[in-house]
């Protein structure tokens, strides 16, 4: 198989996966998940990142929470790779 065909096919697969991931994440907008805060967000030290029970990455404002805390997070928006939300009581 020629290299350009391999590259084109790989791009098609990646694009499809991105589309499917975004579709799946959009279904979680508005839902509340318990998230284990695992680290600071890659983009901001004022946000924490963790995973929900579906093993999806969730980013939310740090507030008074620390790494290791379980936090209830309401999902407000998403990208293909990340759920973005806010901590709730």
C-alpha positions as CSV (number, residue, x, y, z in Angstrom):
1,X,0.0,0.0,0.0
2,X,1.5,3.4,-1.0
3,X,2.5,5.6,1.9
4,X,0.1,8.4,0.9
5,X,-2.8,5.9,1.0
6,X,-1.8,4.8,4.5
7,X,-1.6,8.4,5.7
8,X,-4.9,9.3,4.1
9,X,-6.6,6.2,5.7
10,X,-5.1,7.0,9.1
11,X,-6.4,10.6,8.9
12,X,-9.9,9.2,8.0
13,X,-9.8,6.9,11.0
14,X,-8.6,9.7,13.3
15,X,-11.3,12.1,12.0
16,X,-14.0,9.5,12.5
17,X,-12.8,8.8,16.1
18,X,-12.8,12.5,16.9
19,X,-16.4,12.8,15.5
20,X,-17.6,9.8,17.5
21,X,-15.9,11.0,20.7
22,X,-17.4,14.4,20.4
23,X,-20.9,12.9,19.8
24,X,-20.4,10.7,22.9
25,X,-19.2,13.6,25.1
26,X,-22.1,15.9,24.0
27,X,-24.5,13.3,25.5
28,X,-22.8,14.0,28.9
29,X,-23.4,17.8,28.9
30,X,-25.8,18.6,31.7
31,X,-25.0,15.4,33.7
32,X,-23.3,15.2,37.0
33,X,-20.4,12.9,37.7
34,X,-18.3,12.0,40.7
35,X,-14.7,12.8,39.6
36,X,-11.5,11.8,41.3
37,X,-9.2,14.9,41.0
38,X,-5.9,13.5,39.6
39,X,-3.8,16.4,38.6
40,X,-3.8,20.1,37.6
41,X,-5.2,20.8,34.1
42,X,-2.7,20.8,31.3
43,X,-3.8,24.3,30.4
44,X,-4.2,26.0,33.7
45,X,-3.1,25.6,37.4
46,X,-6.5,27.1,38.4
47,X,-8.3,24.0,37.1
48,X,-8.1,20.3,38.2
49,X,-8.4,17.3,35.9
50,X,-9.7,13.9,36.7
51,X,-11.7,11.0,35.4
52,X,-15.3,10.0,35.8
53,X,-16.7,6.4,36.0
54,X,-16.7,6.2,32.2
55,X,-12.9,7.0,32.3
56,X,-13.5,10.3,30.5
57,X,-11.3,13.2,31.3
58,X,-13.1,16.0,33.2
59,X,-11.7,19.5,33.9
60,X,-13.2,21.8,36.5
61,X,-12.2,24.9,38.5
62,X,-9.9,24.0,41.4
63,X,-11.7,26.1,44.0
64,X,-10.9,24.6,47.5
65,X,-10.4,21.1,46.1
66,X,-7.1,19.2,46.1
67,X,-5.7,16.3,44.1
68,X,-7.1,13.1,45.6
69,X,-10.5,14.6,46.4
70,X,-13.7,13.2,45.0
71,X,-15.7,16.0,43.5
72,X,-19.3,16.1,42.1
73,X,-19.0,17.9,38.7
74,X,-21.8,19.1,36.5
75,X,-20.7,19.1,32.8
76,X,-21.3,22.4,31.1
77,X,-19.6,21.8,27.7
78,X,-17.1,19.5,26.0
79,X,-14.5,18.9,23.3
80,X,-13.9,15.6,21.6
81,X,-11.3,14.7,24.3
82,X,-12.6,16.5,27.4
83,X,-15.6,17.2,29.5
84,X,-15.6,20.6,31.1
85,X,-17.7,21.4,34.1
86,X,-18.1,23.0,37.5
87,X,-18.1,21.6,41.0
88,X,-21.5,21.4,42.7
89,X,-22.5,20.7,46.3
